Amino acid sequence: MGSANRGNWASRLGFILAAAGSAIGLGNIWRFPYVTGKSGGGLFYLTYTVCVIVVGLPIMVAEVLLGRATQSSPIVAFRELSSRRSPWIGVGWMGVITGFLILSYYSVVAGWTVHYVVLAVRNSFVGQSADAIGALFGELVASPGANVGYHALFMGMTVLVVLGGVSAGIERWSRILMPALFLMLIGLMAYCFFLPGFGDAAAFVFAPHTTSFDASSVLKALGQAFYSLSLGMGAMLTYGSYLSRDTGIPKSSVWVAVLDSAIATLASLVVFPITFSFGMQAEAGPGLIFKSIPIAFSQMTGGYLLSIVFFVLIVFAALTSSISLQEVVTSSFIDLFGWGRRKVCLRTGAIIFVFGVPSALLGSEGFFGAGLQKLTGKNFFDWVDYITANWMLPLGGLLIAIFTGFVLERSLREEEFRRGTTWGAVYSVWLPLLRYVVPLAVAVVFAQSSGLLKLFGIDWGS
Ligand code: PHE
């Protein structure tokens, strides 16, 4: 199984950093705070944490295990573990499509972060009022040219790194940039600790109040867990396929989940203190971090340099995630069609860029922006985000759990779990979670969200 020239992580730490690099990204820094803000804060945070532990972690182990066992990309992995004509191959395909869709709009948001590097370099924050800083975001989103341009730039960067291959490109960057981002966020949080709104912010994030938390928030918490941990579409499977067969899985997975949640928590403890201290709305939506974080820099000493470093780090955090999305598509096409890495990267990257253009037009008056928004309550960007994160990733994760829990040969599953780890005993916890808890949790949330439960007279809210 697997081919010799696929490349491997240089070490276990290399894998953890690369996988954490995939997990930690805009999902933690941009998406988590704004979804938490819109979905009620504390109770959402709690639900999210439960989803990470009982649903996310078991699936992460399953994905990495499938990848390491086959040393192949998702589609080929399912083919090898079932049969040539098996419908399970569809799970691999769905992963490729999901990766394609997520990357198409992920790159738009990442483009915004590139723009914020430019704004920081031009010294656009220091000494400015909160309103003036908020207006910068409005201007950006309303400009189709800037949005499409930055989106193109970011897709170009993603393709370039993935062209470099696995350990040369991906591992090297993650090693330096992930720790740097972590330190920077801790420093920022320390600064925000002294803002007048810190207490309110901590209460908002951690106290289990029920404002604007309803049943649909559970779907969002579940979706956010999948999104943030890069689960349900084969990204972790693909990264697992570059793991040497003697490197253990459960402990590394726990590390990735802990680091990921730590960064999301830190990001919230930076964003919300600023939000509350400056009388902004926690429910501001996708613009939240762009409107709030620069305010901190506008006032602090050294704000000019720090703002540049900060946004550069976010661009890199986004990049270490976008390359995992691009890598799923790339490795699948390489394994399937035997094309060269270069050809696959350039072609798929170009198609993903084109598909992302309607998302980049979210602030326009045209059909993809205001038009759809008026018709459906969501613009194109919102729709792609909503469908992929809340439905496709959990569905993919559900199918991966069922496949690993029930379809995969018993001895292979157990042997692969125990190989290379001192945590072999955890198998007896992992398997029931994967077999029963994950499917049940995802199914109930889906049933509730699609209105199915209402048919049976059960109604937990909207
Ligand atoms: N986990 C990434 C983030 O938090 C996004 C992502 C989702 C990456 C799915 C790969 C697969 O930004």
Residues whose N, C-alpha, C, O or C-beta is under 5 A from the ligand:
A	BS01	LIG	S22 A23 I24 G25 L26 G27 N28 Y227 S228 L229 S230 L231 A235 S321 S324 L325
